[in-house]
């Protein structure tokens, strides 16, 4: 597992709280601090880094964390 950046950790915290979510859901939860296209690009990068999993089965792609919050926290501590 690659170490997530601070911005990626913010997104992971949203996904852990909300569960599987669209980019719009994640962006809304982050508030005004991040633009929609920035949120989308971060999620795309996180997919490439295997930090999140993308379900392309619906019109709006659904993202979810690839690892649990506990697993990620343990990895960051090491």
TORRO-322695 format. One record per residue (C-alpha): residue number from 1; residue in three letters; x, y, z. Coordinates in pm, whole numbers, plus 32768, in hexadecimal, padded with zeros to 4 digits. Example, Ala and Ser with C-alpha at 12.3 -4.5 7.8 and 13.67 -1.06 7.14 Angstrom:
2
- i / aa / c1 / c2 / c3
- 1 / ALA / 84CE / 7E3E / 830C
- 2 / SER / 8557 / 7F96 / 82CA
//
This chain:
78
- i / aa / c1 / c2 / c3
- 1 / UNK / 8000 / 8000 / 8000
- 2 / UNK / 8081 / 8159 / 7FA3
- 3 / UNK / 8077 / 8267 / 80AB
- 4 / UNK / 7F54 / 8356 / 8065
- 5 / UNK / 7F90 / 84CD / 805B
- 6 / UNK / 7ED7 / 85B4 / 814A
- 7 / UNK / 7DD6 / 8605 / 803B
- 8 / UNK / 7DA7 / 8492 / 7FF2
- 9 / UNK / 7D7B / 844A / 8164
- 10 / UNK / 7C67 / 854F / 816B
- 11 / UNK / 7BB4 / 8497 / 8054
- 12 / UNK / 7BEA / 8346 / 80FC
- 13 / UNK / 7B52 / 83D0 / 823C
- 14 / UNK / 7A1D / 8436 / 8175
- 15 / UNK / 7A05 / 82DE / 80D2
- 16 / UNK / 7A2E / 822B / 821F
- 17 / UNK / 7919 / 8302 / 82B2
- 18 / UNK / 7825 / 82F8 / 818B
- 19 / UNK / 787D / 81A9 / 80F0
- 20 / UNK / 7879 / 8181 / 7F74
- 21 / UNK / 7840 / 82DA / 7EDE
- 22 / UNK / 783E / 83A0 / 7D9B
- 23 / UNK / 7933 / 84BA / 7D55
- 24 / UNK / 7813 / 85AC / 7D96
- 25 / UNK / 77D5 / 850F / 7EEE
- 26 / UNK / 7945 / 8524 / 7F4B
- 27 / UNK / 7962 / 8689 / 7ECB
- 28 / UNK / 782F / 86F5 / 7F91
- 29 / UNK / 78B9 / 8657 / 80CF
- 30 / UNK / 7A07 / 8709 / 80A1
- 31 / UNK / 7956 / 8857 / 8083
- 32 / UNK / 79DF / 898C / 7FDB
- 33 / UNK / 7B4A / 8934 / 8025
- 34 / UNK / 7B7A / 886F / 7EE0
- 35 / UNK / 7AF7 / 88A2 / 7D80
- 36 / UNK / 7A28 / 8792 / 7CDB
- 37 / UNK / 7B2A / 874C / 7BCC
- 38 / UNK / 7C3C / 8737 / 7CD4
- 39 / UNK / 7B6F / 8637 / 7D95
- 40 / UNK / 7B37 / 8571 / 7C54
- 41 / UNK / 7CAA / 8578 / 7BFA
- 42 / UNK / 7D0D / 850E / 7D5B
- 43 / UNK / 7C1C / 83E7 / 7D4B
- 44 / UNK / 7CA4 / 8384 / 7BF5
- 45 / UNK / 7E0A / 8391 / 7C7C
- 46 / UNK / 7DA1 / 82CF / 7DB1
- 47 / UNK / 7D09 / 81C3 / 7CD0
- 48 / UNK / 7E57 / 81A1 / 7C1A
- 49 / UNK / 7F09 / 8187 / 7D6B
- 50 / UNK / 7E0E / 807B / 7DDC
- 51 / UNK / 7D9D / 8150 / 7F02
- 52 / UNK / 7C35 / 814A / 7E87
- 53 / UNK / 7B67 / 8061 / 7DAF
- 54 / UNK / 7A87 / 80EE / 7C9C
- 55 / UNK / 7941 / 8045 / 7C36
- 56 / UNK / 78F9 / 80A8 / 7ACF
- 57 / UNK / 77B7 / 7FDD / 7ABD
- 58 / UNK / 76D4 / 810B / 7AE1
- 59 / UNK / 76C4 / 8256 / 7A29
- 60 / UNK / 776B / 8308 / 7B4C
- 61 / UNK / 78A5 / 8252 / 7BB9
- 62 / UNK / 78A1 / 81E2 / 7D22
- 63 / UNK / 79E1 / 81EF / 7DEE
- 64 / UNK / 7A31 / 813A / 7F30
- 65 / UNK / 7B68 / 8118 / 8003
- 66 / UNK / 7C3D / 7FEC / 7FA2
- 67 / UNK / 7CB4 / 7FBC / 8108
- 68 / UNK / 7C08 / 7FE5 / 8256
- 69 / UNK / 7C4F / 8110 / 8331
- 70 / UNK / 7CFC / 802D / 842E
- 71 / UNK / 7DE1 / 7F8E / 8327
- 72 / UNK / 7E40 / 80E3 / 829E
- 73 / UNK / 7E88 / 8173 / 83F4
- 74 / UNK / 7F62 / 8049 / 844E
- 75 / UNK / 801F / 8070 / 8305
- 76 / UNK / 805B / 81E3 / 8348
- 77 / UNK / 80E2 / 819E / 84A4
- 78 / UNK / 81E8 / 80A9 / 8420
//
